[in-house]
Amino acid sequence: MDHRLSPELEELRRTVEEFAHDVVAPKIGDFYERHEFPYEIVREMGRMGLFGLPFPEEYGGMGGDYLALGIALEELARVDSSVAITLEAGVSLGAMPLHLFGTDEQKREWLPRLCAGEILGAFGLTEPDGGSDAGATRTTARLDPDTNEWVINGTKCFITNSGTDITGLVTVTAVTGRKPDGKPRISSIIVPSGTPGFTVAAPYSKVGWNASDTRELSFADVRVPAANLLGEEGRGYAQFLRILDEGRIAIAALATGLAQGCVDESVKYAKERHAFGRPIGANQAIQFKIADMEMKAHTARLAWRDAASRLVAGEPFKKEAALAKLHSSTVAVDNARDATQIHGGYGFMNEYPVARMWRDSKILEIGEGTSEVQRMLIARELGLVG
Ligand SMILES: Cc1cc2nc3c(=O)[nH]c(=O)nc-3n(C[C@H](O)[C@H](O)[C@H](O)COP(=O)(O)OP(=O)(O)OC[C@H]3O[C@@H](n4cnc5c(N)ncnc54)[C@H](O)[C@@H]3O)c2cc1C
C-alpha cells in the first residue's frame, strides 16, 4: 500500500500548510489567551472549502474524501488544535451524520451551508452521566401524535461547536422507546439552534482547545417536526458507532499534526537556543529525543492514512481507526511533553506554541473515545470478549 500523496492531495496539503502558517499562526495565540472563538479564521476556512472537503459537489462540497480531510486536519494541527478541532467536529460530527443518514430534503436543507462554513453543526452524544457508555443515554424524545413533533428532554455535555454565533444545528441522540428485551431504542434527531426550550450554557473553562467552542446543552420540552429524525427510528446507536469510527481517523490525523508540530518547533528551538557555548541541539540527548519524536509522528501518520485508505476503499477499517487513534494520541502527548522539556522554562510560557500544544494534547486521549475504549475496540476486533 502506497501512502504517498497524489499530486492533488499534495497541493491541498501545501495550501493548508501555507494558510496555517500565514493566517492561523500569527493570530491564534491571542484568541487562545482570550478564550475566544476565531470567527475570522473559521470564515476563511469556509471560503477555502475545508468544511466541504469530503462531501459531494452537488451539496456544495469539494468531492474529496477522508484522506483529504485528514491531510487538512494534520496541517492545521501542526500549528493549532483549536481551529483543527473546529473543522473536525464541524465535518465529522456536524455534517457527516446528515450526509450518511439524512434524506435528500435534509441534505439539501443543511449541507450547502455546512459545506460553505456559513453554519456549523454539532453532535450531541455525551451526557453528564456518561460518555464512554453511550448506550446509557438518558435524553428522551417522545413523538406527540397530535402535532407530529418530537418532544425532547435531557442534557448533553462537552458538545463541540454547539454554541457559536454560527451554530445552525445539533444532532442529538435520544431514547425513543424500548426494545422487547427492555433495552433502549436510541435515535438521532436534528435540533436547529434557537428552537424554544433548547438552552446553550456558557462555554466551559477548559485546560486546552481554548479557542474552540464547547458547551453543555439542555432540552426542556423541545419540539421539532417528526421529519427531523435522522435515518430510521431506533438506529441511532448504530449511526453514532459509524460516526465515531470515522471520526477517530480524523482525530488521529489531528493528533499526528500536533505531534509533528512539536517536532517542527523543537528542531527550530534546538538550533537557536544556546547553552554551555553551543546550540542545545548539538547535544546527542536532545538529538535523540527529537529523532524519537519524529519517528512517533511518522508512524502515527502511516496509521491514520492506512485507516483512511481502507475507509475510502470501502474496506473494514474499525480496528485500524482505533489503532490509529490510540497510537497518535499517545504520541501527541509524548511529543508535547518532550517538546516542552526541550524548550525549558520558555516551554511553560503560553507565548510559545509548544505550551499550547502541551495543553491541547491531553484531550486527544479522551475525546471521541478514550484510550481505554480504543483498547476495548481493538481487543474485540481480535476476538477477545469479556
Ligand atoms: C473538549 C471536549 C470536547 C468534546 N466534544 C464532544 C462532542 O462534540 N460531542 C460529544 O458527544 N461528546 C464530546 N465530548 C465528550 C467526550 O467524547 C467524552 O468525554 C469521552 O467519550 C469520555 O466520556 P466521559 O467523559 O463520560 O468519561 P467516562 O466514560 O465517565 O470515563 C471515565 C474514565 O473511565 C474509563 N472507562 C470507562 N469505562 C471503562 C471500561 N469499561 N473499561 C476501562 N475503562 C473505562 C474511561 O476510559 C475514562 O478514563 C467532548 C469532550 C471534551 C472534553
The ligand as an SDF file (V2000), in Angstrom:
LIG
                    3D

 53 58  0  0  0  0  0  0  0  0999 V2000
  -13.2530   19.3520   24.9140 C   0  0  0  0  0  0  0  0  0  0  0  0
  -14.2030   18.2320   24.6990 C   0  0  0  0  0  0  0  0  0  0  0  0
  -14.9830   18.1890   23.5430 C   0  0  0  0  0  0  0  0  0  0  0  0
  -15.9290   17.1570   23.3570 C   0  0  0  0  0  0  0  0  0  0  0  0
  -16.7590   17.1930   22.2590 N   0  0  0  0  0  0  0  0  0  0  0  0
  -17.8060   16.3030   22.2020 C   0  0  0  0  0  0  0  0  0  0  0  0
  -18.8020   16.4140   21.1780 C   0  0  0  0  0  0  0  0  0  0  0  0
  -18.7350   17.2840   20.2950 O   0  0  0  0  0  0  0  0  0  0  0  0
  -19.8600   15.5560   21.1990 N   0  0  0  0  0  0  0  0  0  0  0  0
  -19.9820   14.5830   22.1720 C   0  0  0  0  0  0  0  0  0  0  0  0
  -20.9690   13.8530   22.1470 O   0  0  0  0  0  0  0  0  0  0  0  0
  -19.0370   14.4380   23.1320 N   0  0  0  0  0  0  0  0  0  0  0  0
  -17.9650   15.2810   23.1840 C   0  0  0  0  0  0  0  0  0  0  0  0
  -17.0140   15.1620   24.1730 N   0  0  0  0  0  0  0  0  0  0  0  0
  -17.1550   14.0910   25.1480 C   0  0  0  0  0  0  0  0  0  0  0  0
  -16.0860   13.0120   25.0550 C   0  0  0  0  0  0  0  0  0  0  0  0
  -16.2770   12.2410   23.8890 O   0  0  0  0  0  0  0  0  0  0  0  0
  -16.1890   12.1750   26.3560 C   0  0  0  0  0  0  0  0  0  0  0  0
  -15.6730   12.9960   27.3960 O   0  0  0  0  0  0  0  0  0  0  0  0
  -15.4260   10.8880   26.2700 C   0  0  0  0  0  0  0  0  0  0  0  0
  -16.0420    9.9920   25.3720 O   0  0  0  0  0  0  0  0  0  0  0  0
  -15.3340   10.1840   27.6570 C   0  0  0  0  0  0  0  0  0  0  0  0
  -16.5610   10.1230   28.2780 O   0  0  0  0  0  0  0  0  0  0  0  0
  -16.7090   10.6280   29.8050 P   0  0  0  0  0  0  0  0  0  0  0  0
  -16.0870   11.9760   29.8890 O   0  0  0  0  0  0  0  0  0  0  0  0
  -18.1250   10.4940   30.1940 O   0  0  0  0  0  0  0  0  0  0  0  0
  -15.8130    9.6470   30.6390 O   0  0  0  0  0  0  0  0  0  0  0  0
  -16.2790    8.1840   31.3070 P   0  0  0  0  0  0  0  0  0  0  0  0
  -17.0000    7.4530   30.2650 O   0  0  0  0  0  0  0  0  0  0  0  0
  -17.0060    8.5550   32.5540 O   0  0  0  0  0  0  0  0  0  0  0  0
  -14.9080    7.5820   31.6100 O   0  0  0  0  0  0  0  0  0  0  0  0
  -14.1000    7.9260   32.7370 C   0  0  0  0  0  0  0  0  0  0  0  0
  -12.8420    7.0550   32.7120 C   0  0  0  0  0  0  0  0  0  0  0  0
  -13.2240    5.6660   32.8750 O   0  0  0  0  0  0  0  0  0  0  0  0
  -12.7050    4.9120   31.7930 C   0  0  0  0  0  0  0  0  0  0  0  0
  -13.6140    3.8080   31.4890 N   0  0  0  0  0  0  0  0  0  0  0  0
  -14.9540    3.8760   31.2770 C   0  0  0  0  0  0  0  0  0  0  0  0
  -15.4470    2.6520   31.0100 N   0  0  0  0  0  0  0  0  0  0  0  0
  -14.3970    1.7970   31.0420 C   0  0  0  0  0  0  0  0  0  0  0  0
  -14.2460    0.3800   30.8440 C   0  0  0  0  0  0  0  0  0  0  0  0
  -15.2880   -0.3940   30.5270 N   0  0  0  0  0  0  0  0  0  0  0  0
  -13.0150   -0.1660   30.9680 N   0  0  0  0  0  0  0  0  0  0  0  0
  -11.9390    0.6060   31.2630 C   0  0  0  0  0  0  0  0  0  0  0  0
  -12.0140    1.9550   31.4670 N   0  0  0  0  0  0  0  0  0  0  0  0
  -13.2310    2.5260   31.3610 C   0  0  0  0  0  0  0  0  0  0  0  0
  -12.5750    5.8920   30.6430 C   0  0  0  0  0  0  0  0  0  0  0  0
  -11.6560    5.4320   29.6600 O   0  0  0  0  0  0  0  0  0  0  0  0
  -12.0890    7.1310   31.3740 C   0  0  0  0  0  0  0  0  0  0  0  0
  -10.7070    7.0400   31.5930 O   0  0  0  0  0  0  0  0  0  0  0  0
  -16.0440   16.1360   24.3290 C   0  0  0  0  0  0  0  0  0  0  0  0
  -15.2360   16.1670   25.4770 C   0  0  0  0  0  0  0  0  0  0  0  0
  -14.3380   17.2120   25.6700 C   0  0  0  0  0  0  0  0  0  0  0  0
  -13.5430   17.2320   26.9470 C   0  0  0  0  0  0  0  0  0  0  0  0
  1  2  1  0
  2  3  1  0
  2 52  2  0
  3  4  2  0
  4  5  1  0
  4 50  1  0
  5  6  2  0
  6  7  1  0
  6 13  1  0
  7  8  2  0
  7  9  1  0
  9 10  1  0
 10 11  2  0
 10 12  1  0
 12 13  2  0
 13 14  1  0
 14 15  1  0
 14 50  1  0
 15 16  1  0
 16 17  1  0
 16 18  1  0
 18 19  1  0
 18 20  1  0
 20 21  1  0
 20 22  1  0
 22 23  1  0
 23 24  1  0
 24 25  2  0
 24 26  1  0
 24 27  1  0
 27 28  1  0
 28 29  2  0
 28 30  1  0
 28 31  1  0
 31 32  1  0
 32 33  1  0
 33 34  1  0
 33 48  1  0
 34 35  1  0
 35 36  1  0
 35 46  1  0
 36 37  1  0
 36 45  1  0
 37 38  2  0
 38 39  1  0
 39 40  1  0
 39 45  2  0
 40 41  1  0
 40 42  2  0
 42 43  1  0
 43 44  2  0
 44 45  1  0
 46 47  1  0
 46 48  1  0
 48 49  1  0
 50 51  2  0
 51 52  1  0
 52 53  1  0
M  END
$$$$
